[in-house]
Structure formats: structure tokens, C-alpha cells
Amino acid sequence: MRLRQDRIVASLAALVILAFAGTAIAQTATEVGTWKLNLAKSKYNPGPLPKGNTVTITAASGGLHVVANGEDANGKPTGIDYTATFDGKDAAVKGAPAYDSTSMKRIDANTTEQTRKKEGKTVQTVTRKISADGKTMTVTTRGKDENGRTINNVAVYDKQ
């Protein structure tokens, strides 16, 4: 009986340690936080620039939950929402007219790469880089927009 209790206690202790370790790892993700688009530093080719965008990134099990809300150049509300892991597997995206899924891979502590797809076909590639001081996020997007135009956008965000 005592041996069984010891095993249960050891198992519970291991679960607690794993839970804290997972939280610590998630909290070290440099992307986590709220980011506001810096229009003066951003370049959208062919454009136009949106009126604004705010991205909130939170840690999720094995990855990130991303919610972005803003206004396009005409003042129309925009927004996306997805949760993706760093395993390169496709995750559903809500609200993006140009793509319906994304996959992520971590390149290093400050860099991730994404592949965005529409109906299974790659339409955009994205590199997200966090500055060494953690205050700036640069998102470079190449591919096609929802109208089939070739885009090469560099969106610069400031941490809030």
C-alpha cells in the first residue's frame, strides 16, 4: 500500500514539474505580448498601408495563439484568429481573406517562419523576427493577396 502511495505522489510531483516547465518555456517566447503596427516604419508593396493593426500573441500549448484586429486602408475592420504549433502542421485561420490555414516553424529564439495556404495551396510565406531588445517585431510577407496581386510587405510592430 505504501509503495502505491509513493508512486502516486511521485507521479503527481512529476506532473506539477512538467506543468511549471511548460509555463516557463511558453513565457520565454519572445513574440508573446501586444504589438501595434508602426505605419511610419512599415512598407506594403504594392500597398496601400492599412490604417492600423494590433496583434496580441499569447502562449498556447506547444505554440502561439494570435489575434489581430485593425482597419484596412478604407477603414474597413480586419481581423484574424488562429492557434498554431511549431511543428509545421497546418492550423485553421479565421478571418483572413487571402488564406485559410498557416503552419509555423521556429528558426531560433527570435525568429519564426510561416507558410500560409488557401485551400491547400501555398499563397504566402512569412518571417516574423523579434529584435534583440524585444521591443520590435518585423513581419515580412511575400506571396499573393486575396486578389492575386504579388505582395512584398514589411510590417513593423512596436511592443505595447
Phi and psi in radians as a Rosetta constraint file:
Dihedral C 1 N 2 CA 2 C 2 CIRCULARHARMONIC -1.099 0.35
Dihedral N 2 CA 2 C 2 N 3 CIRCULARHARMONIC -0.707 0.35
Dihedral C 2 N 3 CA 3 C 3 CIRCULARHARMONIC -1.076 0.35
Dihedral N 3 CA 3 C 3 N 4 CIRCULARHARMONIC -0.708 0.35
Dihedral C 3 N 4 CA 4 C 4 CIRCULARHARMONIC -1.129 0.35
Dihedral N 4 CA 4 C 4 N 5 CIRCULARHARMONIC -0.748 0.35
Dihedral C 4 N 5 CA 5 C 5 CIRCULARHARMONIC -1.100 0.35
Dihedral N 5 CA 5 C 5 N 6 CIRCULARHARMONIC -0.720 0.35
Dihedral C 5 N 6 CA 6 C 6 CIRCULARHARMONIC -1.081 0.35
Dihedral N 6 CA 6 C 6 N 7 CIRCULARHARMONIC -0.705 0.35
Dihedral C 6 N 7 CA 7 C 7 CIRCULARHARMONIC -1.151 0.35
Dihedral N 7 CA 7 C 7 N 8 CIRCULARHARMONIC -0.714 0.35
Dihedral C 7 N 8 CA 8 C 8 CIRCULARHARMONIC -1.114 0.35
Dihedral N 8 CA 8 C 8 N 9 CIRCULARHARMONIC -0.791 0.35
Dihedral C 8 N 9 CA 9 C 9 CIRCULARHARMONIC -1.092 0.35
Dihedral N 9 CA 9 C 9 N 10 CIRCULARHARMONIC -0.749 0.35
Dihedral C 9 N 10 CA 10 C 10 CIRCULARHARMONIC -1.114 0.35
Dihedral N 10 CA 10 C 10 N 11 CIRCULARHARMONIC -0.705 0.35
Dihedral C 10 N 11 CA 11 C 11 CIRCULARHARMONIC -1.133 0.35
Dihedral N 11 CA 11 C 11 N 12 CIRCULARHARMONIC -0.764 0.35
Dihedral C 11 N 12 CA 12 C 12 CIRCULARHARMONIC -1.112 0.35
Dihedral N 12 CA 12 C 12 N 13 CIRCULARHARMONIC -0.711 0.35
Dihedral C 12 N 13 CA 13 C 13 CIRCULARHARMONIC -1.101 0.35
Dihedral N 13 CA 13 C 13 N 14 CIRCULARHARMONIC -0.725 0.35
Dihedral C 13 N 14 CA 14 C 14 CIRCULARHARMONIC -1.106 0.35
Dihedral N 14 CA 14 C 14 N 15 CIRCULARHARMONIC -0.718 0.35
Dihedral C 14 N 15 CA 15 C 15 CIRCULARHARMONIC -1.093 0.35
Dihedral N 15 CA 15 C 15 N 16 CIRCULARHARMONIC -0.734 0.35
Dihedral C 15 N 16 CA 16 C 16 CIRCULARHARMONIC -1.106 0.35
Dihedral N 16 CA 16 C 16 N 17 CIRCULARHARMONIC -0.758 0.35
Dihedral C 16 N 17 CA 17 C 17 CIRCULARHARMONIC -1.085 0.35
Dihedral N 17 CA 17 C 17 N 18 CIRCULARHARMONIC -0.780 0.35
Dihedral C 17 N 18 CA 18 C 18 CIRCULARHARMONIC -1.106 0.35
Dihedral N 18 CA 18 C 18 N 19 CIRCULARHARMONIC -0.686 0.35
Dihedral C 18 N 19 CA 19 C 19 CIRCULARHARMONIC -1.111 0.35
Dihedral N 19 CA 19 C 19 N 20 CIRCULARHARMONIC -0.778 0.35
Dihedral C 19 N 20 CA 20 C 20 CIRCULARHARMONIC -1.163 0.35
Dihedral N 20 CA 20 C 20 N 21 CIRCULARHARMONIC -0.679 0.35
Dihedral C 20 N 21 CA 21 C 21 CIRCULARHARMONIC -1.122 0.35
Dihedral N 21 CA 21 C 21 N 22 CIRCULARHARMONIC -0.755 0.35
Dihedral C 21 N 22 CA 22 C 22 CIRCULARHARMONIC -1.089 0.35
Dihedral N 22 CA 22 C 22 N 23 CIRCULARHARMONIC -0.706 0.35
Dihedral C 22 N 23 CA 23 C 23 CIRCULARHARMONIC -1.140 0.35
Dihedral N 23 CA 23 C 23 N 24 CIRCULARHARMONIC -0.732 0.35
Dihedral C 23 N 24 CA 24 C 24 CIRCULARHARMONIC -1.108 0.35
Dihedral N 24 CA 24 C 24 N 25 CIRCULARHARMONIC -0.733 0.35
Dihedral C 24 N 25 CA 25 C 25 CIRCULARHARMONIC -1.126 0.35
Dihedral N 25 CA 25 C 25 N 26 CIRCULARHARMONIC -0.783 0.35
Dihedral C 25 N 26 CA 26 C 26 CIRCULARHARMONIC -1.087 0.35
Dihedral N 26 CA 26 C 26 N 27 CIRCULARHARMONIC -0.661 0.35
Dihedral C 26 N 27 CA 27 C 27 CIRCULARHARMONIC -1.232 0.35
Dihedral N 27 CA 27 C 27 N 28 CIRCULARHARMONIC -0.330 0.35
Dihedral C 27 N 28 CA 28 C 28 CIRCULARHARMONIC -1.512 0.35
Dihedral N 28 CA 28 C 28 N 29 CIRCULARHARMONIC -0.092 0.35
Dihedral C 28 N 29 CA 29 C 29 CIRCULARHARMONIC -1.082 0.35
Dihedral N 29 CA 29 C 29 N 30 CIRCULARHARMONIC 2.084 0.35
Dihedral C 29 N 30 CA 30 C 30 CIRCULARHARMONIC -1.177 0.35
Dihedral N 30 CA 30 C 30 N 31 CIRCULARHARMONIC -0.318 0.35
Dihedral C 30 N 31 CA 31 C 31 CIRCULARHARMONIC -1.363 0.35
Dihedral N 31 CA 31 C 31 N 32 CIRCULARHARMONIC -0.378 0.35
Dihedral C 31 N 32 CA 32 C 32 CIRCULARHARMONIC -1.070 0.35
Dihedral N 32 CA 32 C 32 N 33 CIRCULARHARMONIC 2.257 0.35
Dihedral C 32 N 33 CA 33 C 33 CIRCULARHARMONIC 2.515 0.35
Dihedral N 33 CA 33 C 33 N 34 CIRCULARHARMONIC -3.000 0.35
Dihedral C 33 N 34 CA 34 C 34 CIRCULARHARMONIC -1.928 0.35
Dihedral N 34 CA 34 C 34 N 35 CIRCULARHARMONIC 2.317 0.35
Dihedral C 34 N 35 CA 35 C 35 CIRCULARHARMONIC -2.214 0.35
Dihedral N 35 CA 35 C 35 N 36 CIRCULARHARMONIC 2.327 0.35
Dihedral C 35 N 36 CA 36 C 36 CIRCULARHARMONIC -1.966 0.35
Dihedral N 36 CA 36 C 36 N 37 CIRCULARHARMONIC 2.323 0.35
Dihedral C 36 N 37 CA 37 C 37 CIRCULARHARMONIC -1.099 0.35
Dihedral N 37 CA 37 C 37 N 38 CIRCULARHARMONIC 2.253 0.35
Dihedral C 37 N 38 CA 38 C 38 CIRCULARHARMONIC -1.685 0.35
Dihedral N 38 CA 38 C 38 N 39 CIRCULARHARMONIC 1.756 0.35
Dihedral C 38 N 39 CA 39 C 39 CIRCULARHARMONIC -1.118 0.35
Dihedral N 39 CA 39 C 39 N 40 CIRCULARHARMONIC -0.598 0.35
Dihedral C 39 N 40 CA 40 C 40 CIRCULARHARMONIC -1.160 0.35
Dihedral N 40 CA 40 C 40 N 41 CIRCULARHARMONIC -0.531 0.35
Dihedral C 40 N 41 CA 41 C 41 CIRCULARHARMONIC -1.703 0.35
Dihedral N 41 CA 41 C 41 N 42 CIRCULARHARMONIC -0.180 0.35
Dihedral C 41 N 42 CA 42 C 42 CIRCULARHARMONIC -1.566 0.35
Dihedral N 42 CA 42 C 42 N 43 CIRCULARHARMONIC 2.642 0.35
Dihedral C 42 N 43 CA 43 C 43 CIRCULARHARMONIC -2.359 0.35
Dihedral N 43 CA 43 C 43 N 44 CIRCULARHARMONIC 2.121 0.35
Dihedral C 43 N 44 CA 44 C 44 CIRCULARHARMONIC -1.982 0.35
Dihedral N 44 CA 44 C 44 N 45 CIRCULARHARMONIC 2.052 0.35
Dihedral C 44 N 45 CA 45 C 45 CIRCULARHARMONIC -2.041 0.35
Dihedral N 45 CA 45 C 45 N 46 CIRCULARHARMONIC 1.975 0.35
Dihedral C 45 N 46 CA 46 C 46 CIRCULARHARMONIC -1.584 0.35
Dihedral N 46 CA 46 C 46 N 47 CIRCULARHARMONIC -0.059 0.35
Dihedral C 46 N 47 CA 47 C 47 CIRCULARHARMONIC 1.576 0.35
Dihedral N 47 CA 47 C 47 N 48 CIRCULARHARMONIC -3.084 0.35
Dihedral C 47 N 48 CA 48 C 48 CIRCULARHARMONIC -1.443 0.35
Dihedral N 48 CA 48 C 48 N 49 CIRCULARHARMONIC 2.938 0.35
Dihedral C 48 N 49 CA 49 C 49 CIRCULARHARMONIC -1.181 0.35
Dihedral N 49 CA 49 C 49 N 50 CIRCULARHARMONIC 2.574 0.35
Dihedral C 49 N 50 CA 50 C 50 CIRCULARHARMONIC -1.209 0.35
Dihedral N 50 CA 50 C 50 N 51 CIRCULARHARMONIC 2.889 0.35
Dihedral C 50 N 51 CA 51 C 51 CIRCULARHARMONIC -1.295 0.35
Dihedral N 51 CA 51 C 51 N 52 CIRCULARHARMONIC -0.426 0.35
Dihedral C 51 N 52 CA 52 C 52 CIRCULARHARMONIC 3.052 0.35
Dihedral N 52 CA 52 C 52 N 53 CIRCULARHARMONIC 2.865 0.35
Dihedral C 52 N 53 CA 53 C 53 CIRCULARHARMONIC -2.832 0.35
Dihedral N 53 CA 53 C 53 N 54 CIRCULARHARMONIC 2.404 0.35
Dihedral C 53 N 54 CA 54 C 54 CIRCULARHARMONIC -2.199 0.35
Dihedral N 54 CA 54 C 54 N 55 CIRCULARHARMONIC 2.262 0.35
Dihedral C 54 N 55 CA 55 C 55 CIRCULARHARMONIC -2.013 0.35
Dihedral N 55 CA 55 C 55 N 56 CIRCULARHARMONIC 2.250 0.35
Dihedral C 55 N 56 CA 56 C 56 CIRCULARHARMONIC -1.998 0.35
Dihedral N 56 CA 56 C 56 N 57 CIRCULARHARMONIC 2.140 0.35
Dihedral C 56 N 57 CA 57 C 57 CIRCULARHARMONIC -2.057 0.35
Dihedral N 57 CA 57 C 57 N 58 CIRCULARHARMONIC 2.197 0.35
Dihedral C 57 N 58 CA 58 C 58 CIRCULARHARMONIC -2.153 0.35
Dihedral N 58 CA 58 C 58 N 59 CIRCULARHARMONIC 2.714 0.35
Dihedral C 58 N 59 CA 59 C 59 CIRCULARHARMONIC -1.256 0.35
Dihedral N 59 CA 59 C 59 N 60 CIRCULARHARMONIC 2.432 0.35
Dihedral C 59 N 60 CA 60 C 60 CIRCULARHARMONIC -2.290 0.35
Dihedral N 60 CA 60 C 60 N 61 CIRCULARHARMONIC 2.858 0.35
Dihedral C 60 N 61 CA 61 C 61 CIRCULARHARMONIC -0.952 0.35
Dihedral N 61 CA 61 C 61 N 62 CIRCULARHARMONIC 1.875 0.35
Dihedral C 61 N 62 CA 62 C 62 CIRCULARHARMONIC 1.325 0.35
Dihedral N 62 CA 62 C 62 N 63 CIRCULARHARMONIC 0.140 0.35
Dihedral C 62 N 63 CA 63 C 63 CIRCULARHARMONIC -2.974 0.35
Dihedral N 63 CA 63 C 63 N 64 CIRCULARHARMONIC -2.474 0.35
Dihedral C 63 N 64 CA 64 C 64 CIRCULARHARMONIC -2.385 0.35
Dihedral N 64 CA 64 C 64 N 65 CIRCULARHARMONIC 2.576 0.35
Dihedral C 64 N 65 CA 65 C 65 CIRCULARHARMONIC -1.889 0.35
Dihedral N 65 CA 65 C 65 N 66 CIRCULARHARMONIC 2.162 0.35
Dihedral C 65 N 66 CA 66 C 66 CIRCULARHARMONIC -2.085 0.35
Dihedral N 66 CA 66 C 66 N 67 CIRCULARHARMONIC 2.232 0.35
Dihedral C 66 N 67 CA 67 C 67 CIRCULARHARMONIC -2.247 0.35
Dihedral N 67 CA 67 C 67 N 68 CIRCULARHARMONIC 2.186 0.35
Dihedral C 67 N 68 CA 68 C 68 CIRCULARHARMONIC -2.178 0.35
Dihedral N 68 CA 68 C 68 N 69 CIRCULARHARMONIC 2.383 0.35
Dihedral C 68 N 69 CA 69 C 69 CIRCULARHARMONIC -2.386 0.35
Dihedral N 69 CA 69 C 69 N 70 CIRCULARHARMONIC 2.425 0.35
Dihedral C 69 N 70 CA 70 C 70 CIRCULARHARMONIC -2.943 0.35
Dihedral N 70 CA 70 C 70 N 71 CIRCULARHARMONIC -2.753 0.35
Dihedral C 70 N 71 CA 71 C 71 CIRCULARHARMONIC -2.373 0.35
Dihedral N 71 CA 71 C 71 N 72 CIRCULARHARMONIC 2.379 0.35
Dihedral C 71 N 72 CA 72 C 72 CIRCULARHARMONIC -1.324 0.35
Dihedral N 72 CA 72 C 72 N 73 CIRCULARHARMONIC -3.086 0.35
Dihedral C 72 N 73 CA 73 C 73 CIRCULARHARMONIC -1.067 0.35
Dihedral N 73 CA 73 C 73 N 74 CIRCULARHARMONIC -0.430 0.35
Dihedral C 73 N 74 CA 74 C 74 CIRCULARHARMONIC -1.642 0.35
Dihedral N 74 CA 74 C 74 N 75 CIRCULARHARMONIC 0.041 0.35
Dihedral C 74 N 75 CA 75 C 75 CIRCULARHARMONIC 1.538 0.35
Dihedral N 75 CA 75 C 75 N 76 CIRCULARHARMONIC 0.111 0.35
Dihedral C 75 N 76 CA 76 C 76 CIRCULARHARMONIC -1.356 0.35
Dihedral N 76 CA 76 C 76 N 77 CIRCULARHARMONIC 2.324 0.35
Dihedral C 76 N 77 CA 77 C 77 CIRCULARHARMONIC -1.071 0.35
Dihedral N 77 CA 77 C 77 N 78 CIRCULARHARMONIC 2.463 0.35
Dihedral C 77 N 78 CA 78 C 78 CIRCULARHARMONIC -2.218 0.35
Dihedral N 78 CA 78 C 78 N 79 CIRCULARHARMONIC 2.739 0.35
Dihedral C 78 N 79 CA 79 C 79 CIRCULARHARMONIC -3.035 0.35
Dihedral N 79 CA 79 C 79 N 80 CIRCULARHARMONIC 2.514 0.35
Dihedral C 79 N 80 CA 80 C 80 CIRCULARHARMONIC -2.334 0.35
Dihedral N 80 CA 80 C 80 N 81 CIRCULARHARMONIC 2.799 0.35
Dihedral C 80 N 81 CA 81 C 81 CIRCULARHARMONIC -2.680 0.35
Dihedral N 81 CA 81 C 81 N 82 CIRCULARHARMONIC 2.206 0.35
Dihedral C 81 N 82 CA 82 C 82 CIRCULARHARMONIC -2.778 0.35
Dihedral N 82 CA 82 C 82 N 83 CIRCULARHARMONIC 2.763 0.35
Dihedral C 82 N 83 CA 83 C 83 CIRCULARHARMONIC -2.198 0.35
Dihedral N 83 CA 83 C 83 N 84 CIRCULARHARMONIC 2.159 0.35
Dihedral C 83 N 84 CA 84 C 84 CIRCULARHARMONIC -2.342 0.35
Dihedral N 84 CA 84 C 84 N 85 CIRCULARHARMONIC 2.615 0.35
Dihedral C 84 N 85 CA 85 C 85 CIRCULARHARMONIC -1.786 0.35
Dihedral N 85 CA 85 C 85 N 86 CIRCULARHARMONIC 3.018 0.35
Dihedral C 85 N 86 CA 86 C 86 CIRCULARHARMONIC -1.626 0.35
Dihedral N 86 CA 86 C 86 N 87 CIRCULARHARMONIC 0.411 0.35
Dihedral C 86 N 87 CA 87 C 87 CIRCULARHARMONIC -1.656 0.35
Dihedral N 87 CA 87 C 87 N 88 CIRCULARHARMONIC 0.032 0.35
Dihedral C 87 N 88 CA 88 C 88 CIRCULARHARMONIC 1.403 0.35
Dihedral N 88 CA 88 C 88 N 89 CIRCULARHARMONIC 0.086 0.35
Dihedral C 88 N 89 CA 89 C 89 CIRCULARHARMONIC -1.536 0.35
Dihedral N 89 CA 89 C 89 N 90 CIRCULARHARMONIC 2.551 0.35
Dihedral C 89 N 90 CA 90 C 90 CIRCULARHARMONIC -1.153 0.35
Dihedral N 90 CA 90 C 90 N 91 CIRCULARHARMONIC 2.429 0.35
Dihedral C 90 N 91 CA 91 C 91 CIRCULARHARMONIC -2.204 0.35
Dihedral N 91 CA 91 C 91 N 92 CIRCULARHARMONIC 2.463 0.35
Dihedral C 91 N 92 CA 92 C 92 CIRCULARHARMONIC -1.166 0.35
Dihedral N 92 CA 92 C 92 N 93 CIRCULARHARMONIC 2.495 0.35
Dihedral C 92 N 93 CA 93 C 93 CIRCULARHARMONIC -2.114 0.35
Dihedral N 93 CA 93 C 93 N 94 CIRCULARHARMONIC 2.306 0.35
Dihedral C 93 N 94 CA 94 C 94 CIRCULARHARMONIC -1.778 0.35
Dihedral N 94 CA 94 C 94 N 95 CIRCULARHARMONIC 2.371 0.35
Dihedral C 94 N 95 CA 95 C 95 CIRCULARHARMONIC 1.630 0.35
Dihedral N 95 CA 95 C 95 N 96 CIRCULARHARMONIC -0.107 0.35
Dihedral C 95 N 96 CA 96 C 96 CIRCULARHARMONIC -1.652 0.35
Dihedral N 96 CA 96 C 96 N 97 CIRCULARHARMONIC 2.017 0.35
Dihedral C 96 N 97 CA 97 C 97 CIRCULARHARMONIC -1.183 0.35
Dihedral N 97 CA 97 C 97 N 98 CIRCULARHARMONIC -0.480 0.35
Dihedral C 97 N 98 CA 98 C 98 CIRCULARHARMONIC -1.485 0.35
Dihedral N 98 CA 98 C 98 N 99 CIRCULARHARMONIC -0.350 0.35
Dihedral C 98 N 99 CA 99 C 99 CIRCULARHARMONIC -2.634 0.35
Dihedral N 99 CA 99 C 99 N 100 CIRCULARHARMONIC 2.723 0.35
Dihedral C 99 N 100 CA 100 C 100 CIRCULARHARMONIC -2.128 0.35
Dihedral N 100 CA 100 C 100 N 101 CIRCULARHARMONIC -0.043 0.35
Dihedral C 100 N 101 CA 101 C 101 CIRCULARHARMONIC -2.635 0.35
Dihedral N 101 CA 101 C 101 N 102 CIRCULARHARMONIC 2.810 0.35
Dihedral C 101 N 102 CA 102 C 102 CIRCULARHARMONIC -2.547 0.35
Dihedral N 102 CA 102 C 102 N 103 CIRCULARHARMONIC 2.660 0.35
Dihedral C 102 N 103 CA 103 C 103 CIRCULARHARMONIC -2.258 0.35
Dihedral N 103 CA 103 C 103 N 104 CIRCULARHARMONIC 2.581 0.35
Dihedral C 103 N 104 CA 104 C 104 CIRCULARHARMONIC -2.189 0.35
Dihedral N 104 CA 104 C 104 N 105 CIRCULARHARMONIC 2.584 0.35
Dihedral C 104 N 105 CA 105 C 105 CIRCULARHARMONIC -2.404 0.35
Dihedral N 105 CA 105 C 105 N 106 CIRCULARHARMONIC 2.386 0.35
Dihedral C 105 N 106 CA 106 C 106 CIRCULARHARMONIC -1.520 0.35
Dihedral N 106 CA 106 C 106 N 107 CIRCULARHARMONIC 2.215 0.35
Dihedral C 106 N 107 CA 107 C 107 CIRCULARHARMONIC -1.578 0.35
Dihedral N 107 CA 107 C 107 N 108 CIRCULARHARMONIC -0.805 0.35
Dihedral C 107 N 108 CA 108 C 108 CIRCULARHARMONIC -2.685 0.35
Dihedral N 108 CA 108 C 108 N 109 CIRCULARHARMONIC -3.036 0.35
Dihedral C 108 N 109 CA 109 C 109 CIRCULARHARMONIC -1.016 0.35
Dihedral N 109 CA 109 C 109 N 110 CIRCULARHARMONIC -0.482 0.35
Dihedral C 109 N 110 CA 110 C 110 CIRCULARHARMONIC -1.964 0.35
Dihedral N 110 CA 110 C 110 N 111 CIRCULARHARMONIC 0.052 0.35
Dihedral C 110 N 111 CA 111 C 111 CIRCULARHARMONIC -2.313 0.35
Dihedral N 111 CA 111 C 111 N 112 CIRCULARHARMONIC 2.327 0.35
Dihedral C 111 N 112 CA 112 C 112 CIRCULARHARMONIC -2.238 0.35
Dihedral N 112 CA 112 C 112 N 113 CIRCULARHARMONIC 2.671 0.35
Dihedral C 112 N 113 CA 113 C 113 CIRCULARHARMONIC -2.091 0.35
Dihedral N 113 CA 113 C 113 N 114 CIRCULARHARMONIC 2.480 0.35
Dihedral C 113 N 114 CA 114 C 114 CIRCULARHARMONIC -2.216 0.35
Dihedral N 114 CA 114 C 114 N 115 CIRCULARHARMONIC 2.607 0.35
Dihedral C 114 N 115 CA 115 C 115 CIRCULARHARMONIC -2.100 0.35
Dihedral N 115 CA 115 C 115 N 116 CIRCULARHARMONIC 2.107 0.35
Dihedral C 115 N 116 CA 116 C 116 CIRCULARHARMONIC -1.792 0.35
Dihedral N 116 CA 116 C 116 N 117 CIRCULARHARMONIC 2.380 0.35
Dihedral C 116 N 117 CA 117 C 117 CIRCULARHARMONIC -2.226 0.35
Dihedral N 117 CA 117 C 117 N 118 CIRCULARHARMONIC 2.658 0.35
Dihedral C 117 N 118 CA 118 C 118 CIRCULARHARMONIC -2.154 0.35
Dihedral N 118 CA 118 C 118 N 119 CIRCULARHARMONIC 2.072 0.35
Dihedral C 118 N 119 CA 119 C 119 CIRCULARHARMONIC 0.891 0.35
Dihedral N 119 CA 119 C 119 N 120 CIRCULARHARMONIC 0.721 0.35
Dihedral C 119 N 120 CA 120 C 120 CIRCULARHARMONIC 1.505 0.35
Dihedral N 120 CA 120 C 120 N 121 CIRCULARHARMONIC -0.129 0.35
Dihedral C 120 N 121 CA 121 C 121 CIRCULARHARMONIC -1.822 0.35
Dihedral N 121 CA 121 C 121 N 122 CIRCULARHARMONIC 2.294 0.35
Dihedral C 121 N 122 CA 122 C 122 CIRCULARHARMONIC -1.112 0.35
Dihedral N 122 CA 122 C 122 N 123 CIRCULARHARMONIC 2.225 0.35
Dihedral C 122 N 123 CA 123 C 123 CIRCULARHARMONIC -2.097 0.35
Dihedral N 123 CA 123 C 123 N 124 CIRCULARHARMONIC -0.397 0.35
Dihedral C 123 N 124 CA 124 C 124 CIRCULARHARMONIC -2.589 0.35
Dihedral N 124 CA 124 C 124 N 125 CIRCULARHARMONIC 2.589 0.35
Dihedral C 124 N 125 CA 125 C 125 CIRCULARHARMONIC -2.093 0.35
Dihedral N 125 CA 125 C 125 N 126 CIRCULARHARMONIC 2.500 0.35
Dihedral C 125 N 126 CA 126 C 126 CIRCULARHARMONIC -2.350 0.35
Dihedral N 126 CA 126 C 126 N 127 CIRCULARHARMONIC 2.376 0.35
Dihedral C 126 N 127 CA 127 C 127 CIRCULARHARMONIC -2.067 0.35
Dihedral N 127 CA 127 C 127 N 128 CIRCULARHARMONIC 2.197 0.35
Dihedral C 127 N 128 CA 128 C 128 CIRCULARHARMONIC -1.971 0.35
Dihedral N 128 CA 128 C 128 N 129 CIRCULARHARMONIC 2.103 0.35
Dihedral C 128 N 129 CA 129 C 129 CIRCULARHARMONIC -2.154 0.35
Dihedral N 129 CA 129 C 129 N 130 CIRCULARHARMONIC 2.246 0.35
Dihedral C 129 N 130 CA 130 C 130 CIRCULARHARMONIC -1.728 0.35
Dihedral N 130 CA 130 C 130 N 131 CIRCULARHARMONIC 2.345 0.35
Dihedral C 130 N 131 CA 131 C 131 CIRCULARHARMONIC -1.128 0.35
Dihedral N 131 CA 131 C 131 N 132 CIRCULARHARMONIC 2.805 0.35
Dihedral C 131 N 132 CA 132 C 132 CIRCULARHARMONIC -1.024 0.35
Dihedral N 132 CA 132 C 132 N 133 CIRCULARHARMONIC -0.586 0.35
Dihedral C 132 N 133 CA 133 C 133 CIRCULARHARMONIC -1.486 0.35
Dihedral N 133 CA 133 C 133 N 134 CIRCULARHARMONIC -0.044 0.35
Dihedral C 133 N 134 CA 134 C 134 CIRCULARHARMONIC 1.313 0.35
Dihedral N 134 CA 134 C 134 N 135 CIRCULARHARMONIC 0.178 0.35
Dihedral C 134 N 135 CA 135 C 135 CIRCULARHARMONIC -1.752 0.35
Dihedral N 135 CA 135 C 135 N 136 CIRCULARHARMONIC -0.230 0.35
Dihedral C 135 N 136 CA 136 C 136 CIRCULARHARMONIC -2.297 0.35
Dihedral N 136 CA 136 C 136 N 137 CIRCULARHARMONIC 2.376 0.35
Dihedral C 136 N 137 CA 137 C 137 CIRCULARHARMONIC -2.097 0.35
Dihedral N 137 CA 137 C 137 N 138 CIRCULARHARMONIC 2.186 0.35
Dihedral C 137 N 138 CA 138 C 138 CIRCULARHARMONIC -1.958 0.35
Dihedral N 138 CA 138 C 138 N 139 CIRCULARHARMONIC 2.153 0.35
Dihedral C 138 N 139 CA 139 C 139 CIRCULARHARMONIC -2.011 0.35
Dihedral N 139 CA 139 C 139 N 140 CIRCULARHARMONIC 1.959 0.35
Dihedral C 139 N 140 CA 140 C 140 CIRCULARHARMONIC -1.800 0.35
Dihedral N 140 CA 140 C 140 N 141 CIRCULARHARMONIC 2.126 0.35
Dihedral C 140 N 141 CA 141 C 141 CIRCULARHARMONIC -2.097 0.35
Dihedral N 141 CA 141 C 141 N 142 CIRCULARHARMONIC 2.228 0.35
Dihedral C 141 N 142 CA 142 C 142 CIRCULARHARMONIC -2.236 0.35
Dihedral N 142 CA 142 C 142 N 143 CIRCULARHARMONIC 2.495 0.35
Dihedral C 142 N 143 CA 143 C 143 CIRCULARHARMONIC 2.534 0.35
Dihedral N 143 CA 143 C 143 N 144 CIRCULARHARMONIC -2.443 0.35
Dihedral C 143 N 144 CA 144 C 144 CIRCULARHARMONIC -2.102 0.35
Dihedral N 144 CA 144 C 144 N 145 CIRCULARHARMONIC 2.485 0.35
Dihedral C 144 N 145 CA 145 C 145 CIRCULARHARMONIC -1.515 0.35
Dihedral N 145 CA 145 C 145 N 146 CIRCULARHARMONIC -3.055 0.35
Dihedral C 145 N 146 CA 146 C 146 CIRCULARHARMONIC -1.139 0.35
Dihedral N 146 CA 146 C 146 N 147 CIRCULARHARMONIC -0.298 0.35
Dihedral C 146 N 147 CA 147 C 147 CIRCULARHARMONIC -1.706 0.35
Dihedral N 147 CA 147 C 147 N 148 CIRCULARHARMONIC 0.084 0.35
Dihedral C 147 N 148 CA 148 C 148 CIRCULARHARMONIC 1.471 0.35
Dihedral N 148 CA 148 C 148 N 149 CIRCULARHARMONIC 0.068 0.35
Dihedral C 148 N 149 CA 149 C 149 CIRCULARHARMONIC -1.332 0.35
Dihedral N 149 CA 149 C 149 N 150 CIRCULARHARMONIC 2.492 0.35
Dihedral C 149 N 150 CA 150 C 150 CIRCULARHARMONIC -1.263 0.35
Dihedral N 150 CA 150 C 150 N 151 CIRCULARHARMONIC 2.282 0.35
Dihedral C 150 N 151 CA 151 C 151 CIRCULARHARMONIC -2.129 0.35
Dihedral N 151 CA 151 C 151 N 152 CIRCULARHARMONIC 2.633 0.35
Dihedral C 151 N 152 CA 152 C 152 CIRCULARHARMONIC -2.540 0.35
Dihedral N 152 CA 152 C 152 N 153 CIRCULARHARMONIC 1.504 0.35
Dihedral C 152 N 153 CA 153 C 153 CIRCULARHARMONIC -1.848 0.35
Dihedral N 153 CA 153 C 153 N 154 CIRCULARHARMONIC 2.476 0.35
Dihedral C 153 N 154 CA 154 C 154 CIRCULARHARMONIC -2.176 0.35
Dihedral N 154 CA 154 C 154 N 155 CIRCULARHARMONIC 1.854 0.35
Dihedral C 154 N 155 CA 155 C 155 CIRCULARHARMONIC -1.782 0.35
Dihedral N 155 CA 155 C 155 N 156 CIRCULARHARMONIC 2.160 0.35
Dihedral C 155 N 156 CA 156 C 156 CIRCULARHARMONIC -1.886 0.35
Dihedral N 156 CA 156 C 156 N 157 CIRCULARHARMONIC 2.224 0.35
Dihedral C 156 N 157 CA 157 C 157 CIRCULARHARMONIC -2.062 0.35
Dihedral N 157 CA 157 C 157 N 158 CIRCULARHARMONIC 2.518 0.35
Dihedral C 157 N 158 CA 158 C 158 CIRCULARHARMONIC -1.837 0.35
Dihedral N 158 CA 158 C 158 N 159 CIRCULARHARMONIC 2.360 0.35
Dihedral C 158 N 159 CA 159 C 159 CIRCULARHARMONIC -1.232 0.35
Dihedral N 159 CA 159 C 159 N 160 CIRCULARHARMONIC 2.378 0.35
